[in-house]
Amino acid sequence: MLIDEIKEILAAEHLYQPEFNYNDRDITTACGADLMSDVLAFSQEKTLLLTGLVNPQVVRTAEMTDIDLIVFVRGKQPPEETIKLAKEKEIMLLKCNYSLFHSCGLLYQQGIKPENIIGTG
């Protein structure tokens, strides 16, 4: 799914969009998490991150896992420090007003798949 489609489904707004055209990126899976250790452990290719956390650690985690798109849920506004880091790392930021659960559900209905996570007990 293209990023513009994701933006439309979530009625999201851009907080930061890199200079180059991100819309040709194909996003196939989503990770909805507030525990960045889970994101580090289970992230896959072509994944977007949905989270309620707005601190710079979210951007650092996305960079380490090659995530190109972070969606902040519940209308959360990240601090300028987080936006500045996203600009440095060229990671797109969106914000939507839906809950994490609702956002994931909307994307799932439209074909975005969950990450394949096998329980570790």
MOMO-V689933 format. One record per backbone hydrogen bond with DSSP energy under -0.5 kcal/mol. CO is the residue of the C=O (numbers start at 0). NH is the residue of the N-H. E is the energy in kcal/mol with one decimal. If there is no record, write none. Layout:
BEGIN
<<CO | NH | E> <CO | NH | E>>
END
This chain:
BEGIN
<<0 | 26 | -2.7> <1 | 5 | -1.9> <2 | 6 | -2.7> <3 | 7 | -2.0> <4 | 8 | -2.6> <5 | 9 | -2.2> <6 | 11 | -2.5> <7 | 10 | -1.0> <12 | 94 | -2.0> <15 | 92 | -2.4> <19 | 21 | -0.9> <20 | 23 | -0.5> <21 | 24 | -2.4> <24 | 2 | -0.5> <24 | 26 | -0.7> <25 | 27 | -0.5> <27 | 112 | -2.5> <28 | 47 | -1.7> <29 | 114 | -0.9> <30 | 32 | -0.7> <30 | 49 | -2.8> <33 | 35 | -0.8> <34 | 37 | -1.0> <34 | 38 | -1.3> <35 | 39 | -2.4> <36 | 40 | -1.8> <37 | 41 | -2.2> <38 | 42 | -1.8> <43 | 46 | -0.6> <45 | 27 | -2.2> <45 | 28 | -2.0> <46 | 67 | -0.6> <46 | 68 | -0.5> <47 | 30 | -2.6> <47 | 49 | -0.5> <48 | 70 | -3.3> <49 | 32 | -2.2> <50 | 72 | -2.2> <53 | 78 | -0.6> <54 | 57 | -1.8> <54 | 58 | -0.5> <55 | 58 | -0.5> <55 | 59 | -2.1> <56 | 60 | -2.5> <57 | 61 | -2.2> <58 | 62 | -2.5> <59 | 63 | -2.1> <60 | 64 | -1.5> <61 | 66 | -2.7> <62 | 65 | -1.1> <65 | 67 | -0.5> <67 | 91 | -2.2> <68 | 48 | -2.5> <69 | 71 | -0.5> <69 | 93 | -2.5> <70 | 50 | -2.3> <71 | 95 | -2.7> <72 | 75 | -1.7> <75 | 77 | -0.6> <78 | 81 | -1.0> <78 | 82 | -1.7> <79 | 83 | -2.9> <80 | 84 | -1.9> <81 | 85 | -2.1> <82 | 86 | -2.1> <83 | 87 | -2.1> <84 | 88 | -2.2> <85 | 89 | -0.9> <85 | 90 | -2.3> <89 | 91 | -0.5> <91 | 69 | -2.5> <92 | 14 | -2.7> <92 | 15 | -1.7> <93 | 71 | -2.9> <94 | 12 | -2.4> <95 | 74 | -3.2> <97 | 73 | -3.2> <98 | 102 | -2.6> <99 | 103 | -2.4> <100 | 104 | -2.3> <101 | 105 | -2.6> <102 | 106 | -2.1> <103 | 107 | -2.5> <104 | 108 | -2.4> <105 | 109 | -1.0> <106 | 111 | -2.4> <107 | 110 | -1.7> <112 | 29 | -1.9> <114 | 116 | -1.1> <115 | 117 | -0.5> <116 | 118 | -0.6>>
END
